[in-house]
Amino acid sequence: MKLTQLLERLEYEVIQGNDEIEVRELINDSRKVREGSVFVCISGAVVDGHEFVGDVAAKGAAAVIVEKDVEAPEDMTVIRVPDTRYALALMSAAYFGYPADKMKIIGITGTKGKTTTTYMIKSILEGVGHKVGLIGTIEAIIGDETIPAANTTPESYTIHQYFARMAEAGCDCVVMEVSSQGLMLHRTAGIPFEIGIFTNLGRDHIGPNEHADFEDYKRCKGLLFQQCRLGIANVDDPYFVDVFAKATCTTETFGFSEKADLRATDTHLVSRPGYLGVAYHVSGLMDFDVEIDIPGKFSVYNSLTAIAVCRHFQVPADKIKKALKMANVKGRIEMVKVSDEFTLMIDYAHNAMSLESLLTTLKEYQPARLVCLFGCGGNRSKDRRYEMGEVSGRLADLTIITSDNPRFEDPQAIIDDIKTGIGRTDGKYVEICDRKEAIRYAIEHGRPGDVIVLAGKGHEDYQEIKGVKYPMDERVLISEILSGK
């Protein structure tokens, strides 16, 4: 492959060498460079790829793509671009033969609801014969293969590698979560999204390793709607207008508002022994009744989003209703049977917005007590800890504070921050640092009619401590507790 083929959609300058050379492989990890590779120098938060030009030259790299001055051997081609992350995205698309052009790509952005909605859309579309690839927080799904996820939105090279494998596997569409970080870092640059979806926006992901401020977070969410054909948005969200301020796509809306193109009306809770659900009527662009086996108003939003998307694939109402009854997601209001007297569930709620939404929803079912067990991740914004503590203290009848992924922080210091938040309320709490022992306490002290939520870990099957991910799956912990271990 000629280097010019990889660069065909980019503006660039040849600093030295020749852009007509043949290259063997596109690489952005210096450790994987071999003879004839073209290496893209990414300026990361921890490591700067520009520092490895000498190393990759010694390994036989034919060319490097840079965004700043470097010293390179005379026989190496050096190409300068304005932004190497953006270049990597477009070069990756070219390297894999533009696989996204062969499928319909559906991208979902928002603070919460992305994961559940992707699985709902996948379930509905597969119910009418589509073959659907998925890229998200939990995993990537390519045919029968599942690949655990490291990031909500992977690096651009990985995305196009997945797209190529999905197209080869016969997928005709892909549904993927598009994080604000992914948009900010150009991981999704150049993808021709057929449909972009905005679920909602909350004050999350603000911090030194994420977004500088809320305005930047909001701006990055809006980038998706400058590269999709159709934008489908939650009209009820107060930031909808801001996020779509620079949108270049056709726009449709969903929500409870009369202004919404697709509306949920006559919403009512459904409660039976061992079952919490919600039912509503879809009106506007479609007209039918639906019931889903996941409780709460946010479940209405998630399913309504999926309906809004699948309408564009001409999926009939009966197929939508059937698929929504079958859709479920690991770690998203996942019920775990532990008792005939009380309900226990696992949920990924790991910020104040999602925790407040979850606890408010569950209170509507009028449990005898609402018990919330959670911790907060280390090396993340302290504001999240204060806010989550305050939310749980205000809404739960009992909070059990424990450890999450402490990373490189002292777990007790994180717990103390959460207690600061709870201290702003009159909420009752206990603190048990060991997560298994905290879960044991929750189960052993469960009362008839209680609803107990294990929040924060969700689908995760590990606990990260000082750079090491130790196996820890809450389902396994529960099983061990019930068997007396």
C-alpha positions in Angstrom: 0.0 0.0 0.0 1.3 3.4 -0.9 1.6 6.0 1.9 -0.4 8.4 -0.3 -3.4 6.0 -0.1 -3.4 6.3 3.7 -3.1 10.1 3.5 -5.7 10.7 0.8 -8.3 12.4 3.0 -5.8 14.5 5.0 -4.0 17.8 4.6 -0.3 17.2 5.2 3.3 18.4 4.5 6.2 16.2 3.4 9.0 17.3 5.8 11.5 14.8 4.3 11.5 11.7 2.2 8.7 10.7 -0.2 5.0 10.2 0.3 4.8 7.7 -2.7 6.7 5.0 -0.8 5.2 1.6 -0.1 4.4 1.0 3.6 3.7 -2.4 5.1 1.6 -1.6 8.2 -0.1 1.3 10.1 1.1 1.4 13.7 0.5 3.8 16.7 2.3 1.7 19.3 6.1 1.9 19.0 6.5 -1.5 20.5 4.7 -3.1 17.6 6.7 -1.4 14.8 8.5 -3.6 12.3 10.2 -3.2 9.0 8.3 -1.0 6.6 5.7 0.3 9.1 4.3 3.8 9.2 4.3 5.0 12.8 1.8 7.7 13.9 3.2 9.8 16.8 0.4 10.4 19.3 0.9 13.0 22.0 -0.7 11.2 25.0 -1.4 12.3 28.5 1.3 10.0 29.8 3.5 9.1 26.8 4.4 11.2 23.8 5.0 9.1 20.6 7.3 11.7 19.2 9.9 10.6 21.7 10.2 7.2 20.0 11.1 8.3 16.5 14.7 7.1 17.0 13.4 3.7 18.4 11.0 3.1 15.5 13.7 4.1 13.0 16.0 1.4 14.4 13.2 -1.1 14.0 12.9 -0.3 10.3 9.9 2.1 10.2 9.6 3.6 6.7 7.7 6.7 7.8 6.5 8.7 10.7 3.5 10.9 11.0 4.1 13.9 13.3 2.5 17.1 14.6 5.7 18.7 15.9 9.4 18.9 15.1 11.4 15.6 15.4 14.9 14.4 14.6 14.7 11.5 12.2 17.3 9.6 10.1 17.7 11.0 6.5 16.3 7.9 4.9 13.0 8.0 6.9 10.0 9.8 5.5 8.5 12.4 7.8 5.0 13.6 7.2 3.6 16.5 9.3 -0.1 17.0 10.0 -2.0 19.5 12.2 -3.3 16.7 14.6 -1.9 13.2 14.7 -4.9 11.8 16.5 -7.2 13.1 13.7 -4.7 11.7 11.2 -4.7 8.3 12.8 -8.5 8.1 12.5 -8.6 8.9 8.8 -5.5 6.7 8.0 -7.1 3.8 9.9 -10.2 4.1 7.9 -8.1 4.0 4.7 -5.9 1.2 5.9 -8.9 -1.1 6.5 -10.6 -0.1 3.2 -13.2 2.3 4.7 -15.3 -0.5 6.2 -17.8 2.0 7.8 -18.9 2.9 4.3 -20.2 -0.6 3.9 -22.6 -0.5 6.9 -25.0 1.8 8.6 -23.3 3.2 11.7 -25.5 4.3 14.7 -23.7 6.4 17.3 -25.1 7.1 20.8 -23.7 9.9 23.0 -24.9 11.2 26.4 -24.0 11.0 30.1 -26.2 7.9 30.8 -28.4 5.5 28.9 -25.9 4.7 26.2 -25.1 1.1 27.1 -28.7 -0.1 27.7 -29.9 1.7 24.5 -27.3 0.0 22.3 -28.4 -3.4 23.4 -32.1 -2.5 22.9 -31.4 -1.3 19.4 -29.3 -4.4 18.7 -32.1 -6.7 20.0 -34.8 -5.0 17.9 -32.8 -4.9 14.6 -31.7 -8.5 15.0 -35.3 -9.5 15.5 -36.1 -8.5 11.9 -33.0 -10.1 10.3 -30.3 -7.5 10.5 -26.8 -8.6 11.6 -25.6 -6.0 14.1 -22.1 -5.3 15.4 -21.8 -3.5 18.8 -19.0 -1.4 20.3 -19.5 -0.2 23.9 -18.6 0.2 27.5 -18.9 -3.5 28.3 -17.7 -5.2 25.1 -17.5 -5.3 21.4 -19.6 -7.9 19.7 -18.6 -9.2 16.3 -20.9 -12.1 15.2 -20.6 -14.7 17.9 -17.4 -13.2 19.4 -17.3 -10.8 22.3 -14.2 -8.7 23.2 -14.1 -7.1 26.6 -13.8 -3.3 26.4 -11.0 -1.2 27.8 -12.6 2.2 26.9 -16.2 3.1 26.1 -15.0 4.3 22.7 -11.8 2.5 21.6 -8.9 4.1 19.8 -9.7 4.9 16.1 -7.4 2.1 14.8 -9.3 -0.4 16.9 -12.7 0.9 15.8 -11.9 0.5 12.1 -10.3 -2.9 12.8 -13.6 -3.9 14.4 -15.6 -2.4 11.5 -13.6 -4.4 9.0 -14.2 -7.6 10.9 -17.9 -6.8 11.3 -18.3 -6.1 7.6 -16.4 -9.4 6.8 -18.8 -11.2 9.3 -21.8 -10.0 7.3 -22.9 -7.1 9.6 -25.0 -4.6 7.7 -25.1 -2.1 10.7 -23.2 -1.2 13.8 -24.5 0.4 17.0 -21.8 2.0 19.1 -21.4 4.2 22.2 -19.7 7.5 21.4 -18.1 9.0 24.5 -17.2 12.7 24.9 -13.6 11.6 25.3 -13.8 9.6 22.1 -15.1 12.7 20.3 -12.6 15.0 21.9 -9.7 12.8 21.0 -10.9 12.2 17.4 -11.3 8.5 17.9 -14.5 8.7 15.8 -13.3 11.3 13.3 -14.3 10.6 9.7 -16.9 7.9 10.5 -20.0 8.5 8.4 -22.6 8.1 11.0 -26.0 7.3 9.6 -27.7 8.2 12.9 -26.4 10.1 15.9 -28.3 10.0 19.2 -28.2 12.3 22.2 -29.6 10.8 25.3 -29.0 13.4 28.1 -26.2 15.5 29.7 -25.1 15.7 33.3 -22.1 17.2 35.0 -19.8 14.2 34.8 -16.3 13.6 33.4 -15.1 17.0 34.5 -11.5 16.7 35.9 -7.8 16.9 35.2 -7.7 13.7 33.1 -11.1 14.3 31.4 -12.8 17.6 30.4 -11.6 21.0 31.5 -15.1 22.2 32.3 -18.8 21.6 31.6 -18.7 23.8 28.5 -16.0 21.7 26.9 -17.9 18.5 27.8 -21.0 19.9 26.2 -19.1 21.0 23.1 -17.6 17.6 22.6 -21.0 15.9 22.8 -22.2 18.2 20.0 -19.4 17.1 17.7 -21.3 13.9 16.8 -24.1 16.0 15.2 -21.6 17.5 12.8 -20.8 14.1 11.3 -24.1 12.2 11.1 -26.9 12.3 8.5 -29.7 12.2 11.1 -29.6 13.3 14.7 -32.2 11.9 17.2 -32.3 13.9 20.4 -34.0 13.9 23.9 -36.0 17.1 23.6 -36.6 17.0 27.4 -33.0 17.5 28.3 -32.2 21.1 29.3 -29.0 21.1 27.2 -30.5 19.7 24.0 -30.4 23.2 22.3 -26.8 23.7 23.3 -25.6 20.3 22.2 -27.3 20.8 18.8 -26.3 24.5 18.4 -23.8 23.7 15.6 -25.5 20.5 14.3 -25.4 20.0 10.5 -27.7 17.0 10.4 -31.5 16.6 10.1 -33.0 16.4 13.6 -35.8 14.4 15.2 -36.7 14.4 18.8 -38.2 12.0 21.4 -39.3 12.4 25.0 -42.4 13.1 27.2 -42.8 16.6 26.0 -45.6 17.6 23.6 -42.9 19.0 21.4 -41.3 15.6 20.9 -41.7 13.9 17.5 -41.9 10.5 19.2 -43.6 10.7 22.7 -44.2 8.5 25.7 -47.7 9.0 27.2 -49.8 7.2 29.8 -46.7 5.9 31.6 -47.4 3.7 34.6 -45.3 1.4 36.9 -45.8 -2.4 36.8 -45.1 -4.3 39.9 -45.6 -7.9 40.6 -43.8 -10.3 43.0 -40.2 -10.5 41.9 -40.9 -8.1 39.0 -40.4 -4.3 38.5 -41.3 -2.9 35.1 -42.9 0.0 33.3 -45.5 0.4 30.6 -46.4 3.3 28.3 -48.0 4.4 25.0 -45.9 5.5 22.1 -47.4 8.3 20.2 -46.5 10.8 17.5 -44.4 9.2 14.7 -45.6 5.8 15.9 -48.7 4.5 17.8 -48.6 1.5 20.1 -48.4 0.2 23.7 -45.2 -1.1 25.1 -44.1 -2.8 28.4 -40.5 -3.4 29.4 -39.0 -5.5 32.2 -36.7 -2.7 33.5 -38.2 -0.2 36.0 -38.4 3.5 35.8 -38.6 6.7 33.7 -35.1 6.4 32.4 -36.0 3.0 31.0 -38.8 4.7 29.1 -36.2 7.1 27.6 -33.9 4.3 26.7 -36.6 2.2 25.0 -38.1 5.3 23.3 -34.7 6.1 21.9 -34.4 2.5 20.5 -37.9 2.8 19.0 -36.9 6.2 17.4 -33.9 4.6 15.7 -35.5 1.4 14.6 -38.4 3.3 13.0 -35.9 4.3 10.3 -35.3 0.6 9.6 -39.0 0.1 9.1 -39.3 -2.3 12.0 -43.0 -3.1 12.7 -44.5 -2.3 16.1 -45.0 -6.0 17.1 -41.4 -6.8 16.5 -40.2 -3.8 18.5 -42.5 -4.8 21.5 -41.2 -8.4 21.4 -37.5 -7.4 21.2 -37.8 -4.9 24.0 -39.2 -7.6 26.3 -36.1 -9.7 25.6 -33.4 -7.0 25.9 -31.3 -7.0 29.0 -27.9 -5.8 29.9 -25.4 -7.1 32.4 -25.0 -4.7 35.4 -27.9 -2.4 34.4 -30.6 -2.9 37.0 -29.7 -6.6 37.0 -31.9 -8.4 39.5 -30.1 -11.1 41.5 -32.3 -13.6 43.4 -31.1 -13.8 47.0 -34.4 -13.9 49.0 -38.1 -14.3 48.7 -38.6 -11.3 51.0 -36.5 -8.5 49.5 -35.0 -7.5 46.1 -31.3 -7.1 45.3 -30.0 -5.7 42.1 -26.6 -4.7 40.6 -26.3 -1.4 38.6 -23.4 0.5 37.1 -24.6 3.9 38.4 -21.3 5.5 39.2 -22.0 9.2 39.1 -24.5 11.5 40.9 -26.8 11.9 37.9 -27.2 8.2 37.3 -27.4 7.3 41.0 -30.1 9.9 41.6 -32.1 8.7 38.6 -31.8 5.1 39.8 -32.8 5.8 43.4 -35.6 8.1 42.5 -37.0 5.5 40.2 -36.8 2.7 42.8 -38.5 4.9 45.5 -41.5 5.2 43.2 -42.1 1.5 43.8 -42.5 2.3 47.5 -40.0 -0.3 49.0 -40.1 -0.8 52.8 -36.5 0.5 52.7 -34.2 1.5 49.9 -30.6 0.5 50.7 -27.8 1.8 48.6 -24.3 0.2 48.6 -21.6 2.1 46.7 -18.0 3.4 46.6 -16.2 5.8 44.3 -13.2 5.3 42.0 -9.8 6.7 42.9 -7.9 9.2 40.9 -11.1 10.8 39.8 -12.9 14.0 40.6 -13.6 14.5 44.4 -16.8 16.3 43.5 -18.2 13.0 42.3 -17.7 11.6 45.7 -19.4 14.5 47.5 -22.3 14.5 45.1 -22.9 10.7 45.2 -22.7 10.8 49.0 -25.2 13.6 49.1 -27.6 11.9 46.6 -27.5 8.5 48.5 -27.9 10.3 51.9 -30.9 12.1 50.7 -32.7 9.3 48.8 -31.7 6.0 50.4 -33.0 4.9 53.8 -29.6 3.3 54.5 -26.3 3.9 52.7 -23.5 1.3 52.9 -20.2 3.0 51.9 -17.6 0.7 50.6 -14.7 0.5 48.2 -14.9 0.6 44.4 -11.7 0.9 42.3 -9.4 2.8 44.6 -6.6 2.7 42.0 -3.7 4.6 43.5 -5.6 6.3 46.3 -6.2 5.1 49.9 -9.7 3.5 50.0 -10.4 5.1 53.4 -9.7 8.5 52.1 -12.3 8.0 49.3 -14.8 6.8 51.9 -14.1 9.9 54.0 -14.9 12.1 51.0 -18.2 10.2 50.4 -19.0 10.8 54.1 -18.5 14.5 53.6 -21.3 14.4 51.0 -23.6 12.3 53.2 -22.9 14.7 56.0 -24.9 17.4 54.1 -28.0 15.2 54.7 -29.7 13.4 57.5 -29.0 10.1 55.8 -28.1 7.0 57.9 -25.0 5.1 56.8 -22.5 2.4 57.7 -19.0 2.1 56.3 -17.4 -1.3 55.5 -14.3 -0.9 53.3 -14.1 -4.5 52.1 -16.7 -4.8 49.3 -17.5 -8.4 49.9 -18.1 -7.8 53.6 -20.3 -4.8 52.7 -22.4 -7.0 50.4 -22.6 -9.6 53.1 -23.9 -7.0 55.6 -26.5 -5.8 53.1 -27.8 -9.3 52.5 -27.8 -10.4 56.1 -29.6 -7.2 57.2 -32.1 -7.3 54.4 -35.7 -6.9 55.6 -39.1 -7.8 54.0 -40.0 -5.4 51.2 -36.5 -3.9 51.0 -34.9 -3.0 47.7 -31.1 -3.2 47.9 -28.9 -1.7 45.2 -25.2 -2.6 44.7 -24.1 0.5 42.7 -21.0 1.4 40.8 -19.5 -1.8 39.6 -22.2 -3.1 37.3 -20.7 -5.3 34.6 -17.2 -5.0 35.9 -15.5 -8.2 37.1 -12.4 -6.7 38.7 -11.2 -4.3 41.3 -8.3 -2.0 40.4 -5.8 -1.5 43.2 -2.5 0.2 42.7 -2.4 -0.5 38.9 -3.5 -4.2 39.2 -6.9 -5.4 38.3 -7.9 -8.2 40.7 -10.8 -10.5 39.9 -14.0 -9.4 41.6 -17.4 -10.0 40.2 -20.3 -9.1 42.5 -22.3 -12.0 41.2 -19.6 -14.4 42.4 -19.3 -12.5 45.7 -23.1 -12.9 46.3 -22.9 -16.6 45.4 -20.1 -17.1 47.9 -21.9 -15.3 50.6 -25.1 -17.3 50.1 -23.1 -20.5 50.3 -21.5 -19.4 53.5 -18.0 -18.5 52.2 
